[in-house]
Amino acid sequence: MAMLDLVDMLAREYEAMDPGDERFPGLAYALRVLVQSYNEHPDYRKEWRPQLPSTRPGAVSG
């Protein structure tokens, strides 16, 4: 499995996860760190960028 496939899998789990889940902040942080390595690549698309918890619909910021 390619690294981008693993990042995509994590992003899908993040999207499906309840914001009240205790793993939610850690997963959001992990996604931001992983995306940094791809962010500057010329083939990287802005729509692939995961939303921060504060901008995710239904997310509780805190």
C-alpha positions as a LaTeX table, in Angstrom:
\begin{tabular}{lrrr}
\hline
Residue & $x$ (\AA) & $y$ (\AA) & $z$ (\AA) \\
\hline
Met1 & 0.00 & 0.00 & 0.00 \\
Ala2 & 1.39 & 3.41 & $-1.00$ \\
Met3 & 1.85 & 6.22 & 1.51 \\
Leu4 & $-0.84$ & 8.33 & $-0.16$ \\
Asp5 & $-3.25$ & 5.41 & 0.18 \\
Leu6 & $-2.52$ & 5.26 & 3.91 \\
Val7 & $-3.04$ & 9.01 & 4.28 \\
Asp8 & $-6.32$ & 8.71 & 2.36 \\
Met9 & $-7.42$ & 5.89 & 4.66 \\
Leu10 & $-6.67$ & 8.06 & 7.72 \\
Ala11 & $-8.53$ & 11.00 & 6.18 \\
Arg12 & $-11.61$ & 8.82 & 5.59 \\
Glu13 & $-11.51$ & 7.60 & 9.19 \\
Tyr14 & $-11.20$ & 11.23 & 10.34 \\
Glu15 & $-14.23$ & 12.28 & 8.26 \\
Ala16 & $-16.32$ & 9.45 & 9.73 \\
Met17 & $-15.12$ & 9.93 & 13.31 \\
Asp18 & $-17.29$ & 11.57 & 15.94 \\
Pro19 & $-15.61$ & 14.83 & 17.08 \\
Gly20 & $-16.18$ & 13.68 & 20.67 \\
Asp21 & $-13.98$ & 10.61 & 20.12 \\
Glu22 & $-10.85$ & 10.92 & 22.26 \\
Arg23 & $-8.70$ & 9.96 & 19.22 \\
Phe24 & $-10.06$ & 12.82 & 17.09 \\
Pro25 & $-7.46$ & 15.52 & 18.00 \\
Gly26 & $-4.56$ & 13.09 & 17.57 \\
Leu27 & $-5.77$ & 11.93 & 14.17 \\
Ala28 & $-6.28$ & 15.53 & 13.02 \\
Tyr29 & $-2.72$ & 16.37 & 14.11 \\
Ala30 & $-1.30$ & 13.28 & 12.38 \\
Leu31 & $-3.04$ & 14.22 & 9.12 \\
Arg32 & $-1.68$ & 17.78 & 9.24 \\
Val33 & 1.87 & 16.46 & 9.79 \\
Leu34 & 1.59 & 13.90 & 6.98 \\
Val35 & 0.13 & 16.41 & 4.53 \\
Gln36 & 3.03 & 18.82 & 5.07 \\
Ser37 & 5.34 & 16.53 & 3.12 \\
Tyr38 & 2.97 & 16.52 & 0.13 \\
Asn39 & 1.72 & 20.11 & 0.32 \\
Glu40 & 4.50 & 21.57 & $-1.84$ \\
His41 & 4.40 & 18.82 & $-4.48$ \\
Pro42 & 3.25 & 20.18 & $-7.89$ \\
Asp43 & 0.63 & 17.41 & $-8.24$ \\
Tyr44 & $-0.90$ & 18.04 & $-4.81$ \\
Arg45 & $-4.47$ & 19.35 & $-5.02$ \\
Lys46 & $-5.86$ & 21.84 & $-2.52$ \\
Glu47 & $-9.13$ & 19.89 & $-2.33$ \\
Trp48 & $-7.18$ & 16.98 & $-0.82$ \\
Arg49 & $-6.24$ & 19.12 & 2.17 \\
Pro50 & $-8.06$ & 17.86 & 5.28 \\
Gln51 & $-10.29$ & 20.38 & 7.00 \\
Leu52 & $-9.24$ & 21.50 & 10.45 \\
Pro53 & $-11.61$ & 20.42 & 13.23 \\
Ser54 & $-12.80$ & 24.02 & 13.70 \\
Thr55 & $-13.92$ & 24.23 & 10.05 \\
Arg56 & $-15.37$ & 20.73 & 9.77 \\
Pro57 & $-19.18$ & 20.71 & 9.67 \\
Gly58 & $-20.54$ & 19.62 & 13.02 \\
Ala59 & $-17.15$ & 19.75 & 14.72 \\
Val60 & $-16.88$ & 21.08 & 18.23 \\
Ser61 & $-13.91$ & 23.35 & 18.72 \\
Gly62 & $-12.40$ & 23.57 & 22.09 \\
\hline
\end{tabular}
